[in-house]
Amino acid sequence: MADYRNELIGTSPALDALRGLIDKVGRSPTRTVLIYGETGTGKGLVARMIHQASARAARDFVDINCAAIPASLLETELFGHEKGAFTGAVDRKLGLVEAANKGTVFLDEIREMDLTLQAKLLSLLDTQQFRRVGAVRPVSVDVRFIAASNKVLLSEVTSGRFREDLYYRLQVVAVNLPALRDRGDDVLTLARHFIARFNRAYGRSMRGMTQETEDIFLRYPWPGNVRELENLLERIFILEDDDEILPRHLPDRILRNVAGSATPAPPDGGGDYHAATEAFQRGLIGQALTRAEGNQQEAARVLGLSRHALRHQMIKLGLLKA
C-alpha cells in the first residue's frame, strides 16, 4: 500500500483508517468519489492523494472551487465554449474538464453548483460526453470526478437545492474525513510539524509548546480543524518573540472555550482540587493577558493584582519563567 505519512500528519486510528481508504479508492476503477469533511479537514489534500494513488496519477489533477466561480461563468469554465457562442467569445476555449482528460477533476463545494449545471454534470457522468457552450457535436472524455462538501448533501437534496439523482451518482464511494478533535494526540503532532515549518520559513528557533499550552490544544475542539491550527501558529510566529508557545499567546476565544469546558471534580470523586483551581487561574490570567495584548501591567490591573503579584502567580502556574 502507498505510504502517505509524509502528507497526512498523525498516527491516530482515524487517520490510519483514512490512509487505507485513500489507497483502496485510488486504485479502484470508480469514476466518482464524494468527500465529506468539516472546513479545514483537508478535503483538497485527500482528493489529490486519491488521484496520486490511481492509475491517472501521471495525468492532470484539475481543482475547481464551485463557490469561487460565479454561476454564470462556471459552465464555460467547466465545458469551454465555441467561437461566437456569446458576446465576447472571440475564440474557441477548451474547458477544464477537457483539459483533465485521462486525469481527475476535483469539484470542491459542489453544493454551490446551480441546478441547471448539476443536470449537465449528471449527463456527463452518465455518458462521459459533454458539449461546449455553443457547440453541436459532443466531446468525449475519460475523467474521474471527485466532489467535496462540508455539509451532508442529503439535507441539500431534501431542501431542493441539490438534485437527488446527481447525489446518488456521486455517492458511489463516500470518504468521510475525521475532525481534528477526534484525532487525539494528532493535534500535538501537527503543531510540532507546523512549528518546524515556520521555524524554517521565518528563521526562528522556537522550541515548541509549554505543557500548559499542549493541555489547552488537547482540550480545545478546533472548529476550523487543521487550517485553524496552522493559521494560529503562523500568527504566533509573526507576533510573538518568546522561544516557546505560552498560553498567553493564544486568542481569548480559545482560552474562554477551554476554561468554560473545565468541570471541577467532586470532592469524593478522586479529583484534584488544586489542579482544577490552577487550571481556572491559568484561564483567567490568559484571558486578561489576551485582552491586554500581552501587557502585564494592564492585565494585572484587570485582575485587581499588582504587577509583581501577577508575575509571581504566572511563575507559580508555569506561564512564565522565573
SEZAFI-730922 format. One line per 10 residues: number of its first residue (from 1); their letters; for each residue x, y, z of N, C-alpha, C. Coordinates in steps of 0.02 Angstrom, whole numbers. Layout:
BEGIN
NUM = A = X,Y,Z,X,Y,Z,X,Y,Z  ...
***
This chain:
BEGIN
1 = MADYRNELIG = 42,-60,0,0,0,0,44,62,0  20,114,-36,60,176,-40,66,207,30  124,239,42,137,270,107,122,344,102  71,367,139,51,437,137,71,474,200  118,446,239,135,477,303,166,546,296  197,558,239,227,624,229,176,678,214  115,657,197,64,707,180,8,710,233  -11,654,260,-60,654,315,-21,648,380  -21,701,419,20,704,480,-21,678,539  3,625,571,-31,599,629,-29,523,630
11 = TSPALDALRG = -43,495,689,-41,422,697,-105,395,730  -158,434,731,-220,412,763,-252,356,722  -292,313,755,-328,261,718,-371,288,662  -402,347,674,-445,377,622,-405,394,560  -344,418,570,-302,436,512,-275,374,477  -258,323,516,-236,260,486,-291,230,442  -353,233,465,-409,207,426,-417,248,362  -407,314,367,-414,357,308,-360,341,257  -299,328,279,-246,309,232,-264,247,193  -290,197,228,-310,136,194,-366,147,144
21 = LIDKVGRSPT = -414,190,162,-470,204,117,-446,242,55  -401,289,64,-374,326,7,-341,279,-43  -304,231,-19,-270,184,-62,-320,141,-101  -371,116,-65,-421,74,-98,-461,112,-150  -483,172,-133,-522,213,-179,-480,234,-239  -417,253,-225,-373,274,-279,-363,220,-331  -353,158,-308,-339,103,-354,-402,75,-388  -461,93,-362,-523,67,-390,-538,101,-458  -580,69,-500,-596,100,-564,-653,150,-561  -683,162,-502,-740,206,-497,-724,275,-525
31 = RTVLIYGETG = -773,304,-559,-764,370,-589,-790,427,-545  -823,410,-490,-849,462,-446,-832,446,-374  -812,498,-338,-796,493,-267,-824,555,-233  -853,546,-174,-880,603,-137,-844,608,-70  -816,666,-56,-779,677,7,-820,723,52  -831,701,113,-862,743,164,-811,762,216  -815,823,241,-771,844,295,-785,915,316  -776,929,380,-784,998,403,-733,1043,371  -746,1108,375,-698,1157,350,-630,1147,382  -578,1145,340,-510,1140,366,-485,1070,379
41 = TGKGLVARMI = -523,1018,360,-501,949,372,-456,922,317  -449,958,262,-403,936,210,-436,899,152  -496,920,132,-531,886,77,-491,890,12  -462,949,-2,-422,956,-63,-361,912,-62  -328,907,-5,-269,864,1,-287,791,-10  -341,768,20,-362,698,12,-382,684,-61  -415,732,-93,-433,723,-164,-371,714,-207  -321,755,-195,-259,749,-233,-224,683,-219  -227,660,-156,-195,597,-138,-230,537,-171  -297,541,-177,-334,488,-213,-311,487,-286
51 = HQASARAARD = -303,545,-315,-277,549,-383,-207,519,-388  -164,535,-340,-95,510,-342,-92,434,-332  -142,406,-298,-144,334,-286,-174,296,-345  -197,332,-396,-233,300,-450,-189,290,-512  -217,254,-561,-182,245,-624,-181,309,-665  -216,360,-642,-219,425,-676,-166,474,-650  -123,451,-605,-78,496,-570,-32,535,-617  -16,507,-674,30,541,-721,-6,595,-761  -72,597,-758,-111,647,-795,-132,703,-749  -169,752,-776,-184,813,-739,-235,803,-682
61 = FVDINCAAIP = -224,840,-629,-273,847,-575,-297,919,-578  -361,929,-592,-388,997,-600,-434,1012,-542  -417,1066,-506,-452,1086,-445,-499,1144,-460  -564,1134,-449,-615,1186,-464,-656,1199,-402  -655,1260,-377,-696,1279,-319,-761,1308,-345  -815,1271,-338,-880,1292,-365,-907,1354,-331  -885,1367,-269,-908,1426,-233,-870,1488,-254  -812,1481,-285,-770,1538,-301,-782,1566,-371  -819,1529,-412,-832,1550,-481,-906,1567,-488  -923,1627,-513,-993,1645,-521,-1030,1593,-563
71 = ASLLETELFG = -1094,1582,-545,-1133,1531,-580,-1136,1543,-655  -1137,1606,-675,-1141,1623,-746,-1078,1604,-785  -1023,1595,-749,-959,1579,-782,-938,1507,-773  -968,1472,-725,-945,1405,-708,-953,1356,-766  -1008,1362,-804,-1019,1315,-859,-964,1321,-911  -947,1382,-931,-894,1389,-982,-826,1372,-954  -815,1381,-888,-752,1359,-858,-747,1283,-860  -801,1249,-848,-801,1176,-848,-798,1148,-919  -841,1173,-962,-851,1140,-1027,-821,1179,-1086  -800,1241,-1075,-773,1280,-1130,-828,1308,-1175
81 = HEKGAFTGAV = -810,1342,-1228,-859,1370,-1274,-831,1374,-1345  -875,1379,-1393,-856,1388,-1462,-851,1462,-1479  -814,1477,-1530,-808,1546,-1553,-877,1572,-1572  -895,1631,-1548,-959,1661,-1563,-1017,1635,-1523  -1003,1594,-1473,-1058,1565,-1433,-1096,1618,-1394  -1063,1672,-1377,-1094,1728,-1342,-1051,1790,-1353  -1076,1847,-1335,-1038,1909,-1344,-972,1905,-1306  -918,1917,-1341,-852,1914,-1311,-816,1849,-1323  -852,1798,-1350,-819,1734,-1364,-786,1738,-1433  -728,1770,-1435,-694,1783,-1500,-654,1723,-1523
91 = DRKLGLVEAA = -642,1675,-1479,-606,1614,-1497,-636,1554,-1462  -622,1495,-1488,-642,1435,-1453,-600,1429,-1388  -633,1408,-1335,-599,1397,-1271,-612,1326,-1247  -559,1290,-1231,-567,1223,-1203,-580,1229,-1127  -627,1190,-1102,-644,1193,-1031,-597,1150,-990  -605,1156,-925,-561,1120,-878,-573,1045,-880  -634,1023,-894,-649,952,-899,-610,922,-957  -611,956,-1013,-575,932,-1072,-499,931,-1059  -475,982,-1023,-404,985,-1007,-382,928,-961  -430,901,-922,-414,848,-875,-425,778,-903
101 = NKGTVFLDEI = -434,772,-969,-447,707,-999,-394,656,-978  -416,597,-958,-375,542,-932,-352,555,-860  -371,612,-832,-350,629,-764,-409,635,-716  -404,683,-671,-454,691,-617,-477,763,-613  -542,773,-604,-571,839,-590,-597,839,-518  -575,888,-479,-597,895,-410,-645,953,-406  -708,939,-388,-760,990,-382,-771,1004,-308  -738,1055,-283,-744,1073,-213,-807,1114,-202  -839,1104,-144,-902,1139,-127,-954,1131,-183  -965,1069,-203,-1010,1056,-259,-1082,1076,-244
111 = REMDLTLQAK = -1100,1082,-181,-1169,1102,-165,-1184,1173,-188  -1132,1213,-205,-1143,1281,-230,-1159,1283,-304  -1155,1226,-339,-1170,1223,-411,-1246,1229,-421  -1268,1270,-470,-1340,1279,-479,-1370,1217,-511  -1436,1212,-506,-1472,1152,-526,-1465,1138,-601  -1464,1191,-642,-1458,1181,-714,-1392,1148,-732  -1338,1173,-702,-1272,1145,-715,-1266,1075,-684  -1300,1064,-628,-1300,997,-599,-1327,946,-649  -1379,964,-687,-1409,919,-736,-1358,903,-791  -1320,952,-812,-1269,941,-865,-1212,899,-838
121 = LLSLLDTQQF = -1194,909,-775,-1142,868,-745,-1165,795,-740  -1228,784,-721,-1254,717,-717,-1251,682,-785  -1269,718,-838,-1265,690,-905,-1193,670,-923  -1146,713,-904,-1076,698,-917,-1054,636,-879  -1074,629,-816,-1055,571,-776,-1083,507,-806  -1144,511,-834,-1176,452,-862,-1148,432,-929  -1129,482,-970,-1109,467,-1040,-1036,479,-1055  -1001,514,-1008,-931,535,-1021,-927,578,-1084  -981,615,-1096,-983,662,-1152,-1014,728,-1129  -995,783,-1162,-1024,849,-1149,-1019,890,-1212
131 = RRVGAVRPVS = -1053,946,-1212,-1048,994,-1267,-1020,1060,-1241  -972,1087,-1277,-950,1154,-1262,-1009,1202,-1272  -1009,1257,-1236,-1062,1307,-1245,-1061,1330,-1318  -1119,1325,-1350,-1125,1345,-1420,-1107,1291,-1470  -1090,1230,-1447,-1069,1176,-1493,-1128,1132,-1510  -1122,1097,-1567,-1172,1049,-1589,-1149,978,-1573  -1085,964,-1587,-1059,897,-1577,-1033,888,-1506  -1044,829,-1477,-1019,817,-1410,-944,801,-1411  -913,809,-1353,-843,792,-1343,-841,734,-1293  -801,683,-1308,-794,626,-1263,-732,634,-1220
141 = VDVRFIAASN = -738,616,-1156,-681,621,-1110,-681,559,-1065  -623,547,-1036,-615,494,-986,-588,528,-923  -632,544,-877,-614,584,-819,-645,553,-756  -605,553,-702,-634,537,-637,-653,603,-603  -712,604,-572,-736,663,-537,-735,649,-461  -701,692,-424,-703,690,-351,-739,754,-329  -794,746,-294,-832,803,-268,-824,808,-193  -829,868,-166,-821,877,-94,-873,926,-68  -892,915,-6,-940,960,27,-926,960,102  -936,1018,134,-929,1020,206,-996,1010,241
151 = KVLLSEVTSG = -1048,998,202,-1114,982,230,-1140,919,197  -1180,882,234,-1209,820,207,-1257,838,150  -1243,811,91,-1282,830,32,-1354,806,35  -1367,753,73,-1435,728,77,-1483,781,104  -1459,822,151,-1501,876,177,-1513,928,122  -1464,938,78,-1474,985,22,-1524,956,-28  -1524,889,-35,-1574,857,-79,-1644,868,-50  -1651,857,15,-1716,865,48,-1743,936,40  -1698,985,42,-1719,1055,37,-1729,1077,-35  -1713,1033,-83,-1722,1051,-153,-1665,1089,-185
161 = RFREDLYYRL = -1609,1095,-149,-1552,1133,-176,-1502,1089,-212  -1513,1023,-210,-1467,978,-245,-1506,920,-275  -1489,902,-336,-1525,850,-372,-1515,782,-339  -1569,747,-328,-1565,681,-296,-1528,631,-339  -1541,633,-406,-1508,585,-450,-1432,597,-453  -1412,660,-451,-1340,676,-451,-1309,654,-384  -1345,664,-330,-1320,643,-264,-1304,569,-264  -1351,527,-288,-1339,455,-287,-1286,435,-337  -1278,473,-391,-1225,459,-440,-1156,472,-410  -1151,524,-369,-1087,541,-338,-1071,497,-277
171 = QVVAVNLPAL = -1124,471,-245,-1117,436,-181,-1095,364,-189  -1067,345,-246,-1044,276,-255,-993,258,-201  -944,302,-191,-895,294,-137,-892,360,-99  -905,357,-34,-901,417,8,-842,411,56  -803,463,61,-745,466,105,-759,520,158  -764,500,221,-778,547,275,-714,563,312  -696,627,314,-633,648,346,-645,661,420  -603,635,464,-612,646,536,-596,718,555  -634,745,601,-619,812,628,-557,807,672  -521,863,679,-460,863,718,-473,844,791
181 = RDRGDDVLTL = -531,864,818,-547,849,888,-556,774,899  -566,735,845,-575,663,851,-510,624,837  -455,661,832,-392,628,814,-341,626,871  -364,638,933,-322,631,991,-258,673,988  -201,640,1001,-137,675,1004,-112,700,937  -148,686,883,-127,711,818,-121,787,818  -161,821,860,-157,894,861,-88,917,883  -56,881,929,12,899,951,63,881,898  54,824,865,99,805,811,97,856,755  36,878,737,28,928,685,59,995,707
191 = ARHFIARFNR = 48,1014,770,75,1077,794,151,1077,789  183,1022,808,256,1018,804,279,1020,731  240,989,687,256,992,615,254,1064,590  202,1101,608,196,1170,585,250,1215,618  266,1202,681,318,1241,714,385,1232,678  401,1170,659,463,1157,622,461,1193,555  404,1192,521,399,1226,457,407,1301,464  375,1331,514,379,1403,522,447,1425,548  480,1381,587,549,1396,606,593,1406,545  584,1362,495,623,1368,433,602,1430,394
201 = AYGRSMRGMT = 537,1441,389,512,1495,348,529,1564,376  528,1570,443,538,1635,474,607,1642,505  650,1592,497,718,1596,525,717,1599,601  671,1563,631,664,1563,704,691,1498,733  693,1495,799,714,1433,834,667,1420,892  601,1425,877,550,1410,927,557,1338,950  562,1327,1016,573,1260,1041,510,1217,1039  453,1248,1047,391,1209,1048,340,1241,1093  299,1200,1126,244,1223,1168,258,1204,1240  236,1245,1287,239,1226,1357,187,1171,1370
211 = QETEDIFLRY = 194,1137,1426,146,1084,1443,76,1112,1449  70,1173,1476,4,1204,1484,-28,1218,1416  13,1240,1368,-13,1253,1301,-35,1187,1268  3,1135,1276,-16,1070,1248,-82,1047,1278  -91,1057,1344,-154,1037,1376,-213,1074,1345  -203,1139,1332,-256,1179,1302,-271,1154,1231  -219,1140,1193,-229,1116,1124,-269,1050,1124  -256,1007,1173,-291,943,1175,-364,951,1196  -380,1003,1233,-448,1013,1258,-491,1056,1212  -460,1097,1171,-497,1142,1126,-526,1101,1068
221 = PWPGNVRELE = -588,1114,1046,-621,1073,995,-600,1088,922  -564,1141,909,-539,1158,842,-593,1156,789  -641,1202,792,-694,1203,741,-668,1215,671  -611,1249,664,-581,1260,599,-530,1208,580  -522,1157,623,-481,1099,610,-408,1116,595  -377,1079,549,-305,1086,537,-288,1156,512  -332,1185,471,-318,1252,445,-317,1303,502  -362,1297,550,-363,1342,607,-299,1336,647  -276,1275,659,-214,1264,696,-154,1294,660  -150,1283,595,-94,1309,556,-93,1385,557
231 = NLLERIFILE = -151,1416,546,-154,1489,545,-138,1519,613  -161,1486,667,-147,1511,735,-72,1511,748  -38,1456,730,33,1452,744,73,1502,701  52,1513,640,87,1562,600,79,1632,629  19,1647,653,8,1712,685,54,1722,745  62,1669,785,106,1673,843,178,1685,822  200,1652,769,268,1663,744,278,1735,721  227,1765,693,232,1834,668,232,1885,725  191,1873,776,179,1925,827,218,1916,891  239,1854,908,269,1842,973,345,1829,966
241 = DDDEILPRHL = 382,1849,1019,455,1842,1018,482,1788,1064  438,1757,1104,462,1705,1151,487,1644,1113  529,1604,1147,555,1544,1115,513,1482,1129  456,1491,1163,406,1438,1173,337,1468,1164  289,1426,1146,220,1449,1139,186,1442,1207  165,1500,1233,135,1503,1300,60,1512,1295  23,1495,1347,-49,1506,1345,-69,1579,1330  -28,1628,1353,-46,1698,1341,-42,1716,1267  -10,1674,1226,-7,1687,1155,-72,1668,1119  -115,1632,1152,-175,1605,1121,-232,1655,1123
251 = PDRILRNVAG = -275,1655,1073,-332,1702,1071,-379,1692,1130  -414,1744,1148,-461,1743,1203,-515,1690,1192  -538,1681,1129,-591,1633,1114,-570,1562,1133  -506,1546,1123,-482,1479,1140,-479,1471,1216  -451,1520,1250,-445,1516,1323,-514,1514,1356  -561,1554,1330,-629,1553,1358,-661,1485,1348  -653,1457,1288,-683,1393,1273,-657,1338,1319  -591,1337,1328,-561,1285,1369,-579,1295,1443  -577,1359,1465,-595,1373,1535,-668,1355,1548  -711,1369,1498,-782,1355,1506,-798,1281,1505
261 = SATPAPPDGG = -755,1241,1473,-768,1170,1468,-740,1130,1527  -700,1164,1569,-670,1130,1626,-723,1117,1679  -732,1056,1699,-781,1038,1750,-745,1014,1813  -748,1053,1868,-714,1032,1929,-739,964,1953  -694,923,1976,-713,856,2001,-744,863,2070  -795,822,2086,-825,825,2153,-775,801,2205  -782,825,2267,-734,809,2320,-723,735,2330  -776,693,2322,-769,622,2335,-757,582,2272  -741,616,2216,-734,581,2152,-663,567,2134  -616,578,2180,-547,565,2164,-515,621,2125
271 = GDYHAATEAF = -550,678,2116,-522,733,2077,-470,771,2116  -431,811,2081,-378,850,2112,-402,923,2116  -421,945,2177,-447,1013,2186,-395,1064,2165  -332,1054,2184,-280,1103,2169,-268,1108,2094  -269,1052,2059,-259,1053,1986,-316,1090,1952  -378,1079,1975,-435,1114,1945,-430,1189,1958  -409,1207,2018,-402,1278,2035,-349,1311,1993  -293,1277,1985,-239,1305,1945,-259,1313,1872  -297,1265,1845,-321,1270,1776,-366,1330,1768  -409,1342,1818,-454,1400,1815,-414,1465,1818
281 = QRGLIGQALT = -362,1467,1862,-321,1527,1867,-283,1540,1802  -258,1487,1771,-223,1496,1707,-270,1526,1655  -333,1502,1655,-381,1529,1608,-394,1603,1619  -403,1623,1683,-415,1693,1698,-357,1737,1677  -297,1715,1694,-237,1754,1678,-228,1757,1602  -239,1701,1569,-233,1701,1496,-281,1749,1463  -344,1750,1487,-393,1796,1459,-373,1869,1471  -349,1883,1532,-329,1952,1547,-270,1974,1504  -222,1930,1494,-164,1947,1452,-184,1956,1379  -231,1915,1356,-255,1924,1287,-289,1990,1278
291 = RAEGNQQEAA = -334,2008,1326,-369,2072,1322,-320,2130,1326  -266,2120,1363,-216,2174,1371,-161,2170,1318  -171,2126,1268,-123,2117,1213,-53,2104,1239  -50,2063,1293,14,2042,1320,45,2089,1370  15,2146,1383,42,2196,1430,26,2173,1501  78,2153,1538,68,2125,1605,41,2177,1654  62,2240,1647,37,2292,1692,-38,2301,1685  -61,2302,1622,-132,2310,1609,-171,2248,1630  -142,2188,1617,-176,2126,1637,-183,2123,1713  -131,2145,1749,-134,2147,1822,-190,2193,1846
301 = RVLGLSRHAL = -197,2250,1812,-250,2298,1831,-319,2266,1821  -327,2231,1765,-391,2198,1751,-408,2146,1805  -357,2111,1828,-367,2059,1877,-368,2084,1949  -354,2149,1959,-353,2177,2026,-291,2156,2066  -235,2145,2031,-173,2125,2062,-119,2176,2048  -66,2174,2088,-7,2213,2070,31,2176,2016  73,2211,1978,111,2178,1926,157,2124,1956  185,2140,2015,229,2091,2049,189,2028,2067  128,2037,2093,87,1980,2113,68,1938,2052  53,1972,1996,35,1936,1935,94,1894,1911
311 = RHQMIKLGLL = 154,1924,1909,213,1888,1886,227,1827,1931  219,1838,1997,230,1783,2044,182,1726,2030  119,1744,2017,68,1692,2005,82,1657,1938  104,1695,1887,119,1664,1821,178,1615,1826  227,1634,1866,285,1588,1876,262,1525,1913  220,1535,1963,195,1478,2001,155,1430,1957  117,1458,1910,74,1417,1867,110,1392,1804  173,1410,1797,211,1387,1739,199,1426,1676  168,1486,1683,155,1528,1624,212,1575,1608  261,1579,1653,317,1624,1645,378,1594,1679
321 = KA = 435,1602,1647,496,1576,1678,520,1624,1732  549,1597,1784,574,1639,1839,635,1679,1816
***
